[in-house]
Amino acid sequence: MQIEKLRGKELDQLFNAILSLRDLEECYLFFDDLCTVNEIQSLAQRLEVARMLKEGKTYHKIENSTGASTATISRVKRCLNYGNDAYQLVLDRIKDETAPEEEQAIGEK
């Protein structure tokens, strides 16, 4: 399992720091200090690619919509198919959290 390569004291500290964040604003502040804008955008792009792949969107549609390269899309797809199911875990959780907002927005149209 690839996660074993990642384990260590410094990564434990990083992940515990992330888990200590209390809200979206704290996340923005922490990641703004921790990462470059490009790094943050790259992480967000990968999550969006995963969401679109799970919805069955084509590489062409994903590439046009997100600006992600086909290499990035392929890497995310490989993780979805053979990874730790963490993308699915997170996508399910954020879908549950955003569903009422999306339903309200649809109702307002």
MODELLER restraints for C-alpha pairs under 7 A, 6 or more apart:
rsr = mdl.restraints
at = mdl.atoms
rsr.add(forms.Gaussian(group=physical.xy_distance, feature=features.Distance(at['CA:21:A'], at['CA:27:A']), mean=6.22, stdev=0.5))
rsr.add(forms.Gaussian(group=physical.xy_distance, feature=features.Distance(at['CA:45:A'], at['CA:66:A']), mean=6.57, stdev=0.5))
rsr.add(forms.Gaussian(group=physical.xy_distance, feature=features.Distance(at['CA:46:A'], at['CA:76:A']), mean=6.68, stdev=0.5))
rsr.add(forms.Gaussian(group=physical.xy_distance, feature=features.Distance(at['CA:49:A'], at['CA:62:A']), mean=6.50, stdev=0.5))
rsr.add(forms.Gaussian(group=physical.xy_distance, feature=features.Distance(at['CA:49:A'], at['CA:73:A']), mean=6.40, stdev=0.5))
rsr.add(forms.Gaussian(group=physical.xy_distance, feature=features.Distance(at['CA:50:A'], at['CA:76:A']), mean=6.14, stdev=0.5))
rsr.add(forms.Gaussian(group=physical.xy_distance, feature=features.Distance(at['CA:50:A'], at['CA:87:A']), mean=6.83, stdev=0.5))
rsr.add(forms.Gaussian(group=physical.xy_distance, feature=features.Distance(at['CA:51:A'], at['CA:91:A']), mean=6.81, stdev=0.5))
rsr.add(forms.Gaussian(group=physical.xy_distance, feature=features.Distance(at['CA:52:A'], at['CA:62:A']), mean=6.70, stdev=0.5))
rsr.add(forms.Gaussian(group=physical.xy_distance, feature=features.Distance(at['CA:59:A'], at['CA:70:A']), mean=6.93, stdev=0.5))
rsr.add(forms.Gaussian(group=physical.xy_distance, feature=features.Distance(at['CA:63:A'], at['CA:69:A']), mean=6.25, stdev=0.5))
rsr.add(forms.Gaussian(group=physical.xy_distance, feature=features.Distance(at['CA:63:A'], at['CA:70:A']), mean=6.92, stdev=0.5))
rsr.add(forms.Gaussian(group=physical.xy_distance, feature=features.Distance(at['CA:80:A'], at['CA:87:A']), mean=6.72, stdev=0.5))
